[in-house]
Amino acid sequence: MQIKKLLYTGCLVLLAVSGIAQSGTLSTADSKYQEYAYIDAITTYEKVAEKGYKDEQMFQRLGNAYYFNGELARSSKWYTALFEMNPQQEPEYYYRYAQALKAVENYMKADQMLALFNQKTKTDSRGILFANNTNYLEQIKLNSGRFEIADAGINSPYSDYGSAFYDNQLVFASARDTGGVARKTFKWTNKSFTNLYSAPLEADGTLGKPKRFEKKINSIFNESTPIFTKDGSTMYFTRNNFLEGKRGKNDQKITLLKLYKANFMDGKWANITELPFNSNQYSVAHPALSADEKTLYFASDMPGTLGQSDLFSVTINANGTFGSPKNLGKTINTEGRETFPFISSDNELYFSSDGRPGLGGLDVFVSTINNNGVFGEIQNIGAPINTKQDDFAFVINSKTKNGFFSSNRDNGNGYDDIYRFTETKKLVCEQYLIGTVTDFETDKLLETAIVNLLDENFTKLEEIKTGSDGRYFFQVICGKSYYVRAAKQEFETKEIPVTIEQSTGKTKLKIALEKRIKSIEIGTDLAKTLDIPIIYFDLDKSAITKAATFHLEKILAVLQQYPKMKIDVRSHTDSRQTAKYNSILSENRAQSTIKWLIKNGIAANRLTGKGYGESKLINGCGDGVKCSEAEHQLNRRSEFFIVKIE
């Protein structure tokens, strides 16, 4: 049986231990379908279908029965029959059919179904993700070929999956001999219940002979997906709702999944307790620990779930208690299944999803967890880890680059199998930061400018000198913040912050440098030369404000540098108010400016000035013309023209 089926239709259920019951009636199949006995239902439905009987609901249920058991290729036959009989189905059938078509490698038709799914749902993130990534197969191909994989060497003819590192061992779930002479089976799949097993990790990466994990941990029902603290003192694991001989059920008399904790004491595992956020009414499964072991991640369909199953996190407090579970949100979760989280020591979240563009079934994805807890770009890790079938339970040792994953791919030993791998190349979202360095005044490309890339702490990472094309480029990491500093002789050094997007590609940044030494002559407007915007006055007033003083100090400095320079101060307003009012106001402001310069030591005979009101607008924002505030602001300006210089 596969606990990996968690929440495919809302939850993994435990109904009873049973052998295959066959019936020749459609009503019997309907009954078994409703109680999740899908293998029994398939047997009955197919016998009816083989006699040529066609029924829309029967085709739906046959397709679903295989789909929910992870046999997507076999479900495609019945979904095809369903859509041939009636192409107008509920939106979810379009999505399931697309997944089934991928399992038989009919990606073209699968994409057509996904496009129709998106048209029908409009707001479902699975459709939106497809619509925004229609070239997903090309991107997956680029991400592929980074792993060498092999059979782990511990697989049985049954189901083996969900591994974890522990004390130079690999601990995993297996259905190999949990039933004894009278093998107990899970009614959903007619597969045996799983217990935990361990196998020694050899120096060459291979595994030794498996043996059943400690009896105290294994029960008569399902155990799977353990995770262990680094010191080996604590483990978390998934089990059906069963503790101390008592089996719990929800309101529909169904036994769901819970997370349990155990401590290693006196050479054995003891103190098995269920975690406080479990419930009889929903499933909680597949634990994972953060790199610092202060956060537990898991999959669940608890209240607040966005899809069929979501990933959640919960804080592990210093005293061993837990905070409140938090949904990882729409960045990670979709309306489909997100499950089997794993956090590497490099602070990367690996998880499986059938809600994102992939090769089929569950695909493994990865996202970097940034220092502020924000998730980076989510990427499909590609083939050969991912296939057209279910691929899941990915774990990796970040130091050795060796790891394990589970899959029900073709040509395996059992229903699910464990594979080992070596990562040969890291998948990192990277961008190029590119741009040009130009002269601010002329927009001319600047050669021999020195451009430095700095990290967020202003540490220099790289330096480049521009060529005749004025270009620079740096290879940067997605989601990171940098500073770019450009310098050139006779120009002011400029430093610009930039944050790189969370997607592979290019970020463009143009840097315009201003000359330190600027030429001036008769007719030069010092306001433009010194980059002086508006000389601000309070509304309807002409008194010099503190903000205006800062800019007037620049004019003062130039007049002091050139003691024989004379300037003409010109003040302008916008067209709002009457022409007479604006003329008087601008004249008062021009005279206030002149008085401030005289007060600060400039001789009166060096200064002239006039207020022009609204008579010299630089755009069409005259009386009665509707303009934006920004357009009006262009007309409210002060000018300082040089009329004499020696």
C-alpha positions in Angstrom: 0.0 0.0 0.0 1.2 3.5 -0.6 1.0 6.2 2.0 2.3 8.4 -0.9 -1.4 8.4 -2.0 -1.9 10.8 0.9 -4.8 13.2 0.0 -5.2 12.2 -3.6 -8.9 12.4 -3.1 -8.7 14.2 0.2 -7.0 11.7 2.5 -5.4 8.3 2.8 -7.9 6.0 4.3 -7.7 2.8 6.3 -10.9 0.8 6.1 -10.2 -2.8 6.8 -7.8 -5.7 6.1 -9.3 -7.7 3.3 -8.6 -10.0 0.3 -9.9 -9.3 -3.2 -13.7 -9.5 -3.4 -15.0 -9.9 -7.0 -18.5 -9.3 -8.2 -20.2 -9.4 -11.5 -22.6 -6.5 -10.9 -22.1 -2.8 -11.5 -23.9 -2.0 -8.2 -21.3 -3.9 -6.3 -18.5 -2.0 -8.1 -20.3 1.3 -7.2 -20.4 0.3 -3.6 -16.8 -0.6 -3.5 -15.8 2.6 -5.3 -17.6 4.7 -2.7 -15.7 3.0 0.1 -12.4 3.5 -1.6 -11.8 -0.2 -2.4 -10.5 0.7 -5.8 -8.9 -2.5 -6.9 -12.0 -4.4 -6.3 -14.0 -1.7 -8.1 -11.7 -1.9 -11.1 -12.1 -5.6 -11.4 -15.9 -5.3 -11.5 -16.1 -2.3 -13.7 -13.7 -3.7 -16.3 -15.7 -7.0 -16.6 -18.8 -4.9 -17.4 -16.9 -2.7 -19.9 -15.4 -5.7 -21.7 -18.9 -6.8 -22.5 -19.4 -3.5 -24.5 -21.3 -1.7 -21.8 -20.8 2.1 -22.0 -21.7 4.4 -19.2 -20.3 7.9 -18.5 -20.1 7.5 -14.7 -18.5 4.0 -15.1 -15.8 5.5 -17.3 -15.2 8.3 -14.8 -14.9 5.8 -12.0 -12.6 3.5 -13.9 -10.3 6.4 -14.8 -10.4 7.7 -11.2 -9.8 4.2 -9.7 -6.5 3.8 -11.7 -5.6 7.5 -11.3 -6.0 7.4 -7.5 -3.8 4.3 -7.4 -1.0 6.1 -9.3 -1.5 3.9 -12.4 -1.9 6.9 -14.7 -1.1 5.1 -18.0 -3.9 2.7 -17.4 -6.3 5.5 -16.4 -5.7 7.2 -19.8 -7.7 4.4 -21.6 -10.8 5.1 -19.6 -10.5 8.9 -19.5 -10.1 8.7 -23.3 -13.4 6.7 -23.5 -15.0 9.2 -21.2 -14.1 12.3 -23.3 -15.1 10.5 -26.5 -18.5 9.8 -25.0 -18.9 13.3 -23.7 -16.2 16.0 -24.1 -18.0 18.3 -21.6 -16.7 17.3 -18.2 -16.1 18.9 -14.9 -12.8 20.9 -14.9 -10.9 18.4 -12.7 -11.4 15.7 -15.3 -9.5 17.8 -17.8 -6.6 18.0 -15.4 -6.6 14.3 -14.6 -6.8 13.4 -18.2 -3.8 15.7 -18.9 -1.8 13.9 -16.3 -2.9 10.5 -17.7 -1.8 11.5 -21.2 1.6 12.5 -19.9 2.0 9.0 -18.5 1.6 7.7 -22.1 3.9 10.5 -23.3 1.2 12.3 -25.3 2.4 15.7 -24.2 0.8 17.6 -27.1 -2.7 16.4 -26.2 -2.0 16.8 -22.5 -1.1 20.5 -23.1 -4.4 20.9 -25.0 -6.3 19.5 -22.0 -4.4 21.8 -19.7 -5.3 24.8 -21.9 -9.0 23.8 -21.7 -8.7 23.3 -18.0 -7.3 26.8 -17.6 -10.1 28.3 -19.7 -12.7 26.6 -17.6 -11.2 27.4 -14.2 -9.5 30.7 -14.9 -8.3 31.1 -11.3 -6.9 27.6 -10.5 -3.1 28.0 -10.0 -2.4 24.8 -11.8 -3.9 26.2 -15.0 -2.2 29.6 -14.5 1.2 27.9 -13.9 0.8 26.1 -17.2 -0.4 29.2 -19.1 2.6 31.1 -17.8 5.1 28.2 -18.6 3.9 26.7 -21.9 7.5 25.9 -22.7 7.9 23.9 -19.5 9.3 20.9 -21.3 12.1 22.9 -22.7 13.0 24.2 -19.2 12.8 20.8 -17.7 15.2 19.5 -20.4 17.6 22.3 -19.5 17.4 21.2 -15.8 17.9 17.5 -16.7 21.0 15.2 -16.9 22.4 16.3 -13.5 22.1 13.0 -11.7 23.5 9.5 -12.0 20.9 7.0 -10.7 20.8 3.3 -10.0 18.5 0.8 -8.2 19.2 1.1 -4.5 19.5 -2.7 -4.3 17.0 -3.2 -1.4 13.8 -3.4 -3.4 11.2 -6.2 -3.0 8.4 -7.3 -5.3 6.1 -5.1 -3.1 6.3 -1.4 -2.3 9.5 0.2 -1.0 9.7 4.0 -0.6 10.2 7.0 1.7 13.8 6.8 2.9 15.8 8.8 5.6 19.4 8.9 6.8 20.1 7.6 10.3 23.3 6.5 11.9 25.0 5.3 8.7 21.8 3.5 7.8 18.9 4.2 5.4 15.5 3.8 7.0 12.6 3.2 4.6 9.0 1.9 4.4 8.3 -1.5 2.9 5.4 -3.9 2.4 7.7 -6.9 1.9 6.7 -9.2 4.7 4.4 -7.3 7.1 1.5 -9.7 6.7 3.0 -13.1 7.7 1.1 -16.1 6.4 -2.2 -14.4 6.2 -1.0 -11.2 4.5 -2.9 -8.1 5.6 -3.9 -5.8 2.8 -5.0 -2.2 2.5 -8.4 -2.2 0.8 -7.6 0.8 -1.4 -4.9 -1.1 -3.4 -5.0 -4.6 -2.1 -1.3 -4.1 -1.2 0.2 -5.0 2.1 0.7 -2.5 4.9 4.1 -1.0 5.3 6.5 -1.1 8.2 9.9 0.6 8.6 13.1 -1.2 7.7 16.8 -0.2 7.8 19.8 -1.1 5.6 23.4 -0.2 6.3 25.0 2.5 4.1 28.3 1.2 2.7 31.3 3.4 1.9 30.7 3.1 -1.8 27.1 4.3 -1.5 25.5 0.9 -1.9 23.2 -0.6 0.8 23.5 -3.7 2.8 20.8 -6.3 3.6 17.6 -4.7 5.0 16.2 -5.7 8.4 13.0 -4.7 10.1 13.3 -1.5 12.2 12.7 -1.6 15.9 9.5 -3.5 16.8 8.3 -0.7 19.2 8.0 1.7 16.2 6.2 -0.8 13.8 2.6 -1.5 14.3 -0.1 -3.7 12.6 -0.9 -0.8 10.3 1.2 1.6 8.2 4.4 3.3 9.1 6.5 5.4 6.7 8.6 8.5 6.0 10.7 8.8 9.2 13.1 11.7 9.9 15.8 11.8 12.5 17.5 14.6 14.4 21.3 14.8 13.8 22.2 13.5 17.2 19.9 10.5 16.7 17.9 11.1 19.8 14.5 11.9 18.3 12.6 10.6 15.3 9.3 11.7 13.7 7.4 9.4 11.5 4.0 8.8 9.8 1.6 6.1 11.0 -2.1 5.4 10.6 -4.1 6.7 13.6 -3.1 3.9 15.9 -1.4 4.2 19.3 -1.1 1.8 22.3 -3.5 -0.7 20.7 -6.2 1.9 20.0 -7.2 2.8 16.5 -8.8 6.2 15.9 -11.3 7.1 13.2 -12.9 10.2 11.8 -16.7 10.9 11.6 -17.0 8.6 8.6 -15.3 5.8 10.5 -12.1 6.1 8.4 -8.7 5.9 9.9 -6.4 8.7 8.6 -2.7 9.5 9.1 -0.9 11.1 12.0 2.6 12.2 12.9 4.3 10.6 15.8 7.5 11.3 17.8 9.8 8.9 19.6 12.9 9.2 21.7 16.0 7.0 21.7 16.7 6.0 25.3 18.8 3.2 26.8 19.5 1.8 23.4 16.0 1.6 22.1 13.1 3.8 20.8 10.5 4.7 23.4 8.0 7.4 24.4 6.0 7.3 21.2 3.6 10.2 21.3 1.4 11.8 18.6 2.1 15.4 17.8 -0.4 18.0 19.2 -1.7 19.3 15.8 -2.9 15.9 14.7 -6.6 15.2 14.4 -8.9 12.3 13.8 -10.6 14.4 11.1 -7.7 15.1 8.7 -4.3 13.5 7.8 -0.9 14.7 8.7 2.1 13.0 7.2 5.7 13.0 5.8 7.8 15.0 8.3 11.0 16.9 7.5 13.3 18.9 9.7 14.8 22.3 8.9 18.6 22.5 8.7 18.7 24.0 12.3 16.1 21.5 13.5 13.9 24.3 14.8 11.1 23.8 12.3 9.2 20.8 11.3 7.7 20.6 7.8 4.9 18.2 6.8 2.0 17.5 4.4 -1.6 17.7 5.4 -5.2 18.4 4.3 -6.0 20.2 7.6 -8.2 23.2 7.6 -6.6 26.0 5.7 -5.3 23.7 3.0 -5.4 25.2 -0.5 -5.4 22.0 -2.5 -5.7 18.3 -2.1 -2.7 18.3 0.2 -0.4 21.2 1.1 2.9 21.7 2.8 3.0 23.2 6.3 5.6 24.2 8.8 5.5 24.4 12.6 8.0 25.8 15.1 9.7 23.4 17.5 10.1 25.3 20.7 13.2 25.0 22.9 11.1 23.2 25.5 10.0 20.6 23.0 6.5 22.0 22.5 5.2 23.1 19.1 3.8 26.3 17.7 0.8 26.6 15.4 1.1 25.0 11.9 1.5 27.5 9.1 0.6 26.8 5.5 3.6 27.5 3.2 1.2 29.5 1.0 0.5 29.9 -2.7 4.2 30.3 -3.5 4.6 26.5 -2.8 1.1 25.0 -2.7 -1.4 24.5 -5.5 -4.9 23.1 -5.8 -3.2 19.7 -6.5 -0.9 17.6 -4.2 2.2 19.0 -2.6 3.8 16.3 -0.5 7.0 14.6 0.7 9.0 17.7 1.9 12.8 17.4 2.6 15.1 20.2 3.7 18.8 19.8 2.7 21.7 21.2 4.8 22.0 23.8 2.1 18.6 25.1 3.1 16.8 23.9 0.0 13.2 22.6 0.1 12.7 19.6 -2.1 9.1 18.4 -2.5 6.9 16.5 -4.9 3.9 18.0 -6.7 1.4 17.1 -9.3 0.1 20.7 -9.5 3.0 22.2 -11.3 4.2 21.8 -14.9 6.0 18.5 -15.0 6.7 15.2 -16.9 3.7 13.4 -15.3 2.4 12.3 -12.0 4.3 13.6 -9.0 7.5 15.4 -10.0 10.3 16.5 -7.6 10.8 20.3 -7.3 13.3 22.4 -5.4 13.3 25.9 -3.9 15.9 27.7 -2.0 14.8 29.1 1.4 16.4 32.6 1.7 17.7 34.0 5.0 14.4 35.9 5.5 12.4 32.7 5.1 11.1 33.6 1.7 11.2 30.8 -0.9 13.2 31.3 -4.1 12.3 30.2 -7.6 10.6 26.8 -7.7 12.3 24.6 -10.3 11.6 21.1 -11.6 14.8 19.1 -11.0 14.4 17.3 -14.3 15.2 13.8 -15.6 16.3 11.2 -14.8 14.9 11.8 -11.3 11.5 12.8 -12.8 9.6 10.6 -15.2 6.1 10.3 -16.6 5.2 8.4 -13.4 5.2 9.3 -9.7 8.6 10.4 -8.4 8.9 11.4 -4.8 10.6 11.2 -1.3 13.8 12.8 -2.5 16.6 13.1 0.1 20.2 14.2 -0.4 23.4 14.5 1.6 24.6 17.9 0.6 28.2 17.2 1.4 28.6 13.9 -0.5 25.9 14.8 -3.1 24.5 11.3 -2.7 20.9 10.5 -2.0 17.8 8.5 -2.6 14.4 8.9 -4.1 11.3 6.7 -4.7 9.4 6.1 -7.9 6.8 3.8 -9.5 8.5 4.1 -12.9 8.5 1.3 -15.4 10.7 -1.7 -15.1 10.9 -1.6 -11.3 11.0 -4.5 -8.9 7.7 -3.7 -7.1 4.9 -1.2 -7.0 7.2 1.5 -5.7 11.0 1.3 -5.6 13.9 3.2 -4.1 16.7 4.5 -6.3 20.1 5.9 -5.3 21.7 8.8 -7.0 24.7 11.1 -7.2 24.2 14.7 -8.1 26.9 15.7 -10.7 25.9 19.3 -11.2 24.1 21.8 -8.9 20.8 23.3 -10.1 21.1 27.0 -9.2 18.8 29.8 -10.5 21.3 32.3 -12.0 20.9 35.5 -13.8 23.2 37.9 -15.7 23.2 41.5 -14.5 24.0 43.5 -17.7 24.0 47.2 -18.7 25.9 50.2 -20.0 27.7 53.1 -18.5 26.8 56.4 -20.2 27.4 60.2 -19.9 24.4 61.6 -18.2 24.3 64.8 -20.3 25.1 63.4 -23.8 24.0 59.7 -23.3 27.4 58.8 -24.9 28.7 55.3 -24.0 31.7 55.6 -21.6 34.8 53.5 -22.2 37.2 52.5 -19.4 34.6 53.0 -16.6 35.3 50.8 -13.6 32.2 48.9 -12.5 32.1 46.9 -9.2 29.6 44.4 -8.1 29.1 44.5 -4.3 27.0 42.3 -2.0 24.4 43.6 0.4 27.2 44.2 2.9 29.2 46.3 0.4 31.8 43.6 0.0 33.3 43.7 -3.5 32.6 40.6 -5.4 33.8 41.4 -8.9 35.2 44.2 -11.0 35.0 44.9 -14.7 36.3 47.7 -17.0 34.0 48.8 -19.8 35.1 48.6 -23.4 34.2 50.9 -26.3 30.6 49.7 -26.2 30.3 50.9 -22.5 28.9 47.5 -21.5 29.4 45.5 -18.3 28.0 42.1 -17.2 28.1 40.0 -14.0 26.7 36.5 -13.3 24.4 36.8 -10.2 22.1 34.6 -8.2 18.4 34.9 -8.3 16.7 36.6 -5.3 19.9 38.2 -4.0 20.4 41.9 -3.5 23.5 43.7 -4.8 25.0 47.2 -5.3 26.6 48.2 -8.6 29.2 51.0 -8.3 30.5 52.8 -11.4 33.4 55.2 -11.5 35.4 57.1 -14.2 37.9 59.9 -14.1 36.2 63.3 -14.3 32.8 61.8 -13.4 31.0 61.4 -10.1 31.0 57.9 -8.8 27.5 56.4 -8.7 26.2 53.4 -6.6 22.8 51.8 -7.4 21.1 49.0 -5.4 19.5 46.2 -7.4 17.5 43.1 -6.4 17.6 40.2 -8.8 14.4 38.5 -9.8 13.5 34.9 -8.7 13.8 33.5 -12.2 16.6 32.6 -14.6 17.3 35.3 -17.1 18.8 38.8 -17.4 18.4 41.9 -15.3 19.3 45.2 -17.1 20.7 48.2 -15.3 21.8 51.4 -17.1 24.2 53.7 -15.2 24.4 57.3 -16.2 27.4 59.2 -14.7 27.5 63.0 -14.2 30.6 65.0 -14.9 32.3 66.4 -11.9 33.6 69.3 -13.9 30.8 70.9 -15.9 31.4 73.7 -18.4 29.5 76.9 -17.9 29.2 80.0 -20.0 27.0 83.0 -20.6 23.4 81.7 -21.1 24.0 78.6 -18.9 21.2 77.8 -16.5 22.9 76.9 -13.2 19.7 75.1 -12.1 20.2 72.5 -14.8 24.0 72.3 -14.4 23.7 71.8 -10.7 20.6 69.5 -11.0 18.4 71.9 -9.0 14.7 71.0 -9.2 12.1 73.4 -8.0 13.0 76.0 -5.4 10.1 75.1 -3.1 8.0 77.8 -1.4 5.1 77.2 1.0 1.7 77.5 -0.7 0.9 81.1 -1.7 4.0 82.3 0.1 7.4 83.7 -1.0 9.5 83.1 2.1 12.6 80.8 1.6 12.0 77.4 3.1 14.6 75.0 4.6 14.2 72.7 1.6 14.9 75.7 -0.8 18.0 76.7 1.2 19.8 73.4 0.4 19.6 74.2 -3.3 20.4 77.9 -3.0 23.6 77.0 -1.2 24.8 75.4 -4.5 24.1 78.7 -6.3 25.9 80.6 -3.5 29.0 78.3 -3.8 29.3 79.0 -7.5 28.9 82.7 -7.1 31.6 82.7 -4.4 33.9 80.7 -6.7 33.4 83.2 -9.5 33.3 86.7 -7.8 32.7 88.5 -11.0 29.8 86.3 -12.2 26.4 87.9 -12.6 23.1 86.0 -12.8 19.5 86.6 -13.6 17.0 84.8 -11.3 13.8 83.8 -13.1 10.8 82.4 -11.3 7.8 80.6 -13.0 4.5 79.2 -11.9 1.9 76.9 -13.4 -1.3 78.1 -14.9 -3.6 77.4 -11.9 -4.8 80.7 -10.4 -5.2 83.9 -12.4 -2.4 85.3 -14.6 -2.2 88.4 -12.5 -1.9 86.4 -9.2 0.8 84.2 -10.6 2.8 87.1 -12.0 2.8 88.8 -8.5 3.6 85.5 -6.7 6.5 84.6 -9.0 7.9 88.2 -8.8 7.8 88.0 -5.0 9.6 84.6 -5.1 12.3 85.9 -7.4 12.9 88.8 -5.1 13.0 86.6 -2.0 15.6 84.5 -3.7 17.7 87.5 -4.5 17.4 88.9 -0.9 18.6 85.5 0.4 21.7 85.6 -1.8 22.4 89.2 -0.8 22.0 88.3 2.9 24.6 85.6 2.4 27.2 87.9 1.0 26.5 88.4 -2.7 26.6 92.0 -3.9 23.3 93.3 -5.1 24.8 94.6 -8.4 25.6 90.9 -9.4 21.9 89.9 -9.2 18.8 90.7 -11.3 15.5 88.9 -11.3 12.0 88.7 -12.5 8.8 86.7 -12.0 7.3 85.5 -15.2 4.2 83.9 -13.7 2.5 81.5 -16.2 3.7 83.4 -19.3 6.5 80.9 -20.2 5.0 77.4 -19.8 7.2 74.7 -21.1 4.2 72.4 -22.1 0.6 72.8 -23.1 -0.8 73.0 -19.6 -2.4 76.4 -19.9 -5.8 77.6 -18.6 -8.6 75.0 -19.0 -6.3 72.2 -20.1 -6.5 69.1 -18.0 -3.0 68.0 -16.9 -1.5 65.8 -14.2 0.2 67.2 -11.2 3.6 66.0 -12.6 2.9 68.1 -15.8 2.0 71.2 -13.8 5.1 70.7 -11.7 7.4 71.0 -14.8 6.1 74.6 -15.1 6.9 75.6 -11.5 10.6 76.1 -11.9 13.4 78.5 -10.9 16.2 79.4 -13.4 19.5 81.0 -12.7 21.0 82.2 -16.0 24.6 83.5 -16.2 24.6 86.9 -17.8 28.3 87.7 -17.2 31.4 85.7 -16.4 35.1 86.7 -16.3 
